[in-house]
């Protein structure tokens, strides 16, 4: 199962037949493994890694560091679940270090994100403070390089 999951993490669009060859099994066995992985919650969906800048679509992304007050009964889980329920929120991660939760959100403008933080996130009872950083350019995501153009490193000899 782990080998299948690692392959899918790199390319989730491979046909069952190709996966079967890579795993030395049948397409039916791969389909059963995929069903089992989904049922057990190992796979939470399939997505494409989009370079929105290259596609010419205006997407603004921000990373927000949160200091929160955890609940006695459920720790950070309750406040993290409340934050994760917002549609604007892409990711919520419990962190070690100088802050408690990292929240990644996407919007159409800097102002949209700033208003979300000011009007929806900061007023939550358990949120003590926020620090917002905007993503200016993506160089690598999900193990894939995002480059504006391919660099041709071939040398040319002129005679």
JOBEL-V159569 format. One record per residue. N is the residue number from 1. OMEGA is omega in whole degrees, 0 to 359 (NA if undefined). BURIAL is I if it has 16 or more other C-alpha atoms within 10 Angstrom, else O. Layout:
# JOBEL-V159569
N:OMEGA:BURIAL, N:OMEGA:BURIAL
This chain:
# JOBEL-V159569
1:182:O, 2:180:O, 3:177:O, 4:181:I, 5:178:I, 6:178:O, 7:180:O, 8:180:I, 9:179:O, 10:181:O, 11:183:O, 12:182:I, 13:180:O, 14:177:O, 15:179:O, 16:181:I, 17:178:O, 18:177:O, 19:180:I, 20:178:I, 21:181:O, 22:182:O, 23:180:I, 24:179:O, 25:182:O, 26:175:O, 27:178:I, 28:178:O, 29:178:O, 30:179:I, 31:178:O, 32:178:O, 33:179:O, 34:178:I, 35:180:O, 36:180:O, 37:178:I, 38:181:O, 39:180:O, 40:178:O, 41:177:O, 42:181:O, 43:181:O, 44:178:O, 45:179:O, 46:181:O, 47:176:O, 48:177:O, 49:188:O, 50:172:O, 51:185:I, 52:179:O, 53:180:O, 54:180:O, 55:178:O, 56:180:O, 57:182:O, 58:176:O, 59:178:O, 60:182:I, 61:179:I, 62:174:I, 63:183:I, 64:176:I, 65:182:I, 66:166:I, 67:183:I, 68:176:I, 69:183:O, 70:177:I, 71:181:O, 72:186:O, 73:187:O, 74:179:O, 75:182:O, 76:187:I, 77:184:O, 78:180:O, 79:178:I, 80:178:I, 81:179:O, 82:179:O, 83:180:I, 84:182:I, 85:178:O, 86:180:O, 87:182:O, 88:186:O, 89:178:I, 90:183:O, 91:172:O, 92:183:I, 93:173:O, 94:187:O, 95:166:O, 96:177:O, 97:191:O, 98:175:O, 99:189:I, 100:183:I, 101:172:I, 102:180:I, 103:177:I, 104:180:I, 105:178:I, 106:178:I, 107:182:I, 108:181:O, 109:176:O, 110:181:O, 111:179:O, 112:180:O, 113:179:I, 114:179:I, 115:177:O, 116:181:I, 117:185:I, 118:188:O, 119:184:O, 120:185:O, 121:182:I, 122:181:I, 123:180:O, 124:184:O, 125:186:O, 126:181:I, 127:181:I, 128:179:O, 129:178:O, 130:172:I, 131:185:O, 132:174:I, 133:180:O, 134:176:I, 135:181:O, 136:178:O, 137:177:O, 138:179:O, 139:180:O, 140:178:O, 141:178:O, 142:179:O, 143:182:O, 144:178:O, 145:173:O, 146:181:I, 147:180:O, 148:178:O, 149:177:O, 150:178:O, 151:180:O, 152:184:O, 153:178:O, 154:178:O, 155:181:O, 156:176:O, 157:180:O, 158:180:O, 159:NA:O
